[in-house]
Amino acid sequence: MAIAGNGRGPGALVLMGFAGAYAAIETAWSLQEAGYRVAAFERRGERSALRRVPHVELHEVTAPEHDARRTVEDVDALIRSRRPAAYLPLDDAAVWLAGRLDRTDVVFAGPTGSGVEYALDKDLQIRAARDAGLHVPATRIVDSVTEVALPEAEYPVVVKPSRALHCVDGRLVRPTGRVAADAAELANVADDEWYPPLLIQPFVHGTGEGLFGQATADGVVGWSAHRRIRMVNPQGSASSACASQPVDAALLQPAERFLRQIGWRGLFMLEFLRDRDGTPWFMELNGRVWGSLALARRRGFEYPSWTVGAALDGGFAAAVPERPPELVCRHLGMELVHLAFVLRGPPSTALDEWPRFWPAMRDVVRVRRGERLYNWKRSQPDVLLADTAKMLRVYLGRTIGGRR
């Protein structure tokens, strides 16, 4: 890698966070294999599996869910003391932090300025996506579930917060969406903790797809795509198993127009839901590394190191693979948690395609030729073990305890 000057060449330090993010381990490997040194910040007391990756500096900071202002101060102090060349956000909280770190001595290899708002606000995203010519579900913007009065024919619907994060009483809160099959189910979720504005959209049956790339001043390079095979929570969540697929050429022009309109630079994931008629409906933009990064990396798409390289060197050129292999990639811990969600059953009657347990069990335990695992490296087998154990501790307590 040729990155010139100011401590930005091989061996430059990249600060990333939060260390507990789904893609933290794969991102660290991507950066290390490109010649960078890696430091990461994690929520105090979290003990992430990233600790098992050799040669990664781990620094504890206040969890933003406890005291967001203190988190900003802690990360700011960390940047002053460690003087990294670049800051790479791994999750939405780290994107939020980037919008509040007023520093000129570090390069932000991720969204800044208005890009932070686009990364965290689905309302802004769907407006821009519609203007760019992407298919966007009919969307109502409301302040409260109680003010929604829909005709029966418009159900089922999805209720989701517009913003990925809210700062409430000095703490970051991450609200989640709900599916409602009818007015009665919608009324049942009215007492949940909602933060306006809210988006009301029709519930679409379909297959989740991701469209990925590296946005540069000259356009997007390194397009790739995948489809979800299974999600941790079948209602909708990160994928526990996904498969590569050819890039849909019909999406490229409007997707690139969307990114250009919002001034996006660096890695991205555009999430779609392809319905039974084949229409790809735009769901959201992920403005940081995504949970299924392992699949892209196994195919040669090193989006994290490409993003850092481009941020540090205007002349950087990504080494895009010419014939990437077609693969399936699975997360061992998430696959096991998927079974726990399946066993609990659907929270809404609208989820009429909920998997049956024994077929789901068969699919999870069956290993097919050509499949790969997230967070697996032959020279570091304990990383996968630590990550799987951490995933089970975090998610099974929520699932068994009734939290969704």
N, C-alpha and C positions, 0 to 999 in steps of 0.2 A: 504494500500500500504506500502510495506517495502522497503524504500530507505535509505541507511545508510550514515551517516557522512557528514561533511562539508556543513551543511545547506541544504542538498539535500533531506531531509525526508519530511513528511507531512508538509505542510505550506511553502515549498520552493517557491521562486518567479520565475515565468517564464515570460520572456519578449518576446512578439510576435509582428509581424507587417507585412504589414501595416494594420491598423485598418479598413480601408475601403474595405479590401478583401472580396470576396463573402462568404468565410467560416469563417470569423472572429468570428461571434457570436456563431456558433456551436462549434468552437474550444475553445472559452472561457468557454463555459458550460462543455465541455469534461474535460478540465483541472481543473475547479473548483470542479466538481463532483468527481474527483480523489484526491482532497485534496490540490491542488496547489493554491497559490495566483497568480493572473494574472495582468501583466502590459502590455500595448500595446502602440506603437508609431503610430501616424497618421500624414498625411501631414498637415502642418499648414493651418488652416482655413477650413479644410474639414468637420468637425462636423459629424463624422460617427455615424451610428445607434448603434454601440458598446457602445456609451456613455450611453445608456439606460440599459445596463446590470449592475446590482449592483455589487459593490466590484471589479470593474476593474479599475486600474489606467490608465489614458490616458495622454500621453505626446506628445506634438506637436514637430515635426521636420521639417526641410526644405524639401520641395517636391523635389525628385531627378529629376523630369522633369524641375525644375527651376535651381538647382545647385547641381549636384550629389556629388561633393567634400564636400560641406557644409553638405549634408545629412549624409555622412560617419562620419564627425566630430561630428554632433549632436547625432547620435546614439552611437558613441564611448563614448561621454561624459555621455550619459544616462546610459550606462553600468557601467561606473566608479562610478557614483553617486548612482545608485540603487542596484548595485551588484547582479543581478539575478543569479540564479543557471544555467539557461538554456536559450538559444535563439532559438525561433521556427519561421521560415519564413512562411508567409501566402501567399505570391505572388512572382512573378518572381523578382520584384525589391528588395525584402527582401533577396532572394537567392543571387542576385548580390551583395548586401551589405555584406553578409556573406563572400564572397570572398575577401573583402577589409578591414574587421575588424580584425586587428592583435592583438588578445587578448587571453591570456591563463587563465584568471580568470572567464571565462564563458564557459559552455559546449554548443556546437552547435548541437542542435537536428534537424539536416537537413544536406544538402550536404556541404562539405568542399573540399578544394583542387581541384582535377580533377573532383570531383562530381559536383561542381558548373558549370564547363564547359559542362559536359554532360547534366545537367539540363536545360541549356539555349541554347544549340546548336543542332538543329534537324539533321544537317548533321552528327555529331558524333553519335547521337542516331540511325539513320537509318543504318549507317555502322555497329554498334555493333549489332543491331537487325538482320540484314541480316546474320552476322557471327554466331549468336546464333540459326539460323534456323527459325526465324519468317518470315512471308510473308511481303515483303516490295514492294511498288509500284516502277516501273521503274522510276528512278530519274535522271534528268540532273542538274548539278551544273553550274550556269552561273553568270556573274558579272552584266549583264544588260539585261533588257527585249528586248532592241533593237537588241541584237545579236542573238535572238532566231529566227530560221527559221525552222518551223515544217511542215511536209507534212500534208495535210488536214485530212488524215485518223487518225492522232494522236490527233486531237481535240475531245472533249473539254479537257482543262488542268486547273490545279490549279497552280498559282504562289504564292509562299510564301517565306518569308525571312528565312534564315537558323537560325539566332539568334533571340531569343525572345526579346532581348533588344539591343540597340546600344547607346553608349555614344557619342553624337554629340555636339561639342562646349561646353562641360562640362555639358550637360543635357542628361538624359535618354530619349530615344525615343522608343516607342513600335510600330513597323510597323505591318500591317495586310496583309493578303493574298487576292487574287482576283481569280475569276473564269473567264475563257475566252472560249467562244464557238467556236471561229474561229480566224483567223489571224487578222481580222479587230478589234475584241474586244480586242485582245492582244495589238494591236497598240494603242488603246484608253487608256490603262492603263500605257503605257510606260512613260507618263509624271508624273505619281504619284511619290511620294517621296519614292524611293526604296533605300535600303542599302545592298550592296553585302556582302556575296554571296547569291544568290537566288536559290530556288529549284523549278524545273518544274516537275510536276507529272500528270499522267492522272487523270481526274475527275472521281471518283468512285461513282456510285449510291449505296447507302446502308444505313444501320442502325448503328449509333454510339454506341459503347460499351466501358465499362470501366472494367478493371481488377485491383483489389486493393489488398494490403497486407502490411505486416510489414516484411522488410528484416532484418535478423539477421545473425550473424556469422555462425549459424547452418542451415541457410536456411530461407525460407519464412514461416511465420505463419499468420493465419487469412485471408486466401484467401476469397475474395468475388467478386461479379460481378453485373453489371447492364446494362441496355440498355436505350438509350434515346428515350423518347416518343415525346418530342418537344424541340426545341432549341430556345433561345431568338431570334436570327436571323436565319431563315431557311437556309441561305447560309452556316452556320457553326459557332457555338459559344457555350457558356455554355448552359447546359440543363435547361429548365424551368420546365420540368417534366420528371421523369425517374422512371424505374421499376426495382426491383431486379430480378435477374435470376440466374439459376445454373451456377457454374463455368465450363467453357469449359475445360475438362480434357486434351484435346490435346494441349492446350496452356501452361499448367503448366511447363512442362520440358523446352521448349525453353525460356519461360519467365524467369524462375529462372536462366537459363544459362546466359541470357542477363544481369540480375542484378548482377550475380556473376562476370561476365567478367568486368563490369565497377566498381566493388567494392562498390555497393550501400548498404547503411544501412538506416533503418528507413522506414517511410511510403512512398508509391508510388502509382501512378495511371498510368497504361499503357492503352493508348487510341487506339482503333481499329475501323475500318470501315468494317462491314461485308457486302459483296456484295450480289447480288441476287442469286449467285451460292453457297453461304455459306462460302466463303473464308474470314477469318478475316485478313484484311490488317493493319499492324502496322502504326500508325500515329505519335504518340509521347509519350514521358515519361513526366509526370508531377511530378516534384521533390519537391512539396510542397502540402499543403492541397488543395483540389479541391472544386469547387463550390457546388457539389452535396453531400458534406460530410453528410448532414442531413440524407440522406437515409441510409448510412452505420451506423450512430449512432442509428437510430431508430431500427436497426436490432441487435444492441449490439456490433458493431465493433468500439471501441473507439480508432481509429488510432492516434489522436493527443496525448492523455495521454499515450498511449502505447509507442509512439516514445520518448517522454520526459522521461518516466520511464526507458526505455532501455538505453537511453543516459546517465542517471545519475547513473544507477545501473547495472553492468554487469550480475547480477543474476536475473534480472527482468524477469517475465514470464507473458505474456498477458493472460487475462481471455477470451479466444475465445469462443463465443457462440456455443453450440452444435447443436441447432435446430433454427437458426435465422428465423424469420417470413418473408414471401414474401410480399412485400409492394410496393406501388407507393408513391412517394414523389414529391411535387410541390412547386415552389417558387411563391408566389402570385404576387409580383411586376414584376418578369420576365415573368409570363404568360400574364400579361396585356401589357407589352412591346412587347411580341411576336406578339400580335394582331396588334400593330402599324407597325411592320415590314411586316407582311402579307399584310396589307392594302397598303403599299408603293409599293409592287410588287418586282419581281426579278430583280437584276441588270445585269443578263446575260441570254441569251436565252438557255444556257446550263442547267439552273435550271428549267427544264420542269416539275418537281414534286412539284413546289411551292404550298403551301396550298391555298385553296380557303377561302375567308374571313368568310362566314357564317358557313360552317362546322367547321372552326377553332374556331369561337366564341362559337359554341355549345359545342365543346370539352372542351374549357377552363372553361365555366360557369357550366358545369355539374360536380357534386361532387359524387364520387362513394364510396361505402363502402370500408374501409381499406386504404383509401388515407390519407397521412400525409402532413403537411406543413413544409417547411424549416423555421428555426428561430422562431418556436412557442414553448412557454412554458407557461403552464396554469397560473403559478404564476407570469409571467412577460409579460402580453399581450401587453403592450405598446411597447415592443421590436419589435414585428412583424409590428405594425403600423408604427413605425419610419423607419424600414427597407424598407417597401413598399413605403412610401412617398419618401425616399431617392432614391430608384431605379427609380421611375417615374420621379423625377426631373432630374436625371442624363441622363437617356436614352431617354426619350421622346423628350427632347430638341435636342439631336443628330439626332434622327430618323426624327422628323418633319422638322428639319433644313437641312436634306438631307445627313448627315454624316452616313456612314455605318460601 
